[in-house]
Amino acid sequence: MNQQLVESNPKVMKGKPVIAGTRITVESLLEKLAAGETEEQLLKAYPRLTHGAIAAALAFAATALHADVVYPTTVDV
């Protein structure tokens, strides 16, 4: 998995991690997947998005959560 597909630049989306060369944030992809959208729906909605980019976004998020930080939250599923 190539995490170079995810980049962060203070001049793009206020520095949020995005798919390289786009303004598609990792956060928005995760929210859409969590809401039940499929990979196929995302690929259709965002023509510049690729399977590899979605996989890189998920890997980036997983790596970010490895930090020793407690995230107090309640999530309804």
Secondary structure, DSSP 8 states (H G I E B T S, - for coil): --GGGEE--TTSGGG--EETTS--BHHHHHHHHHTT--HHHHHHH-TT--HHHHHHHHHHHHHHTTSS---------
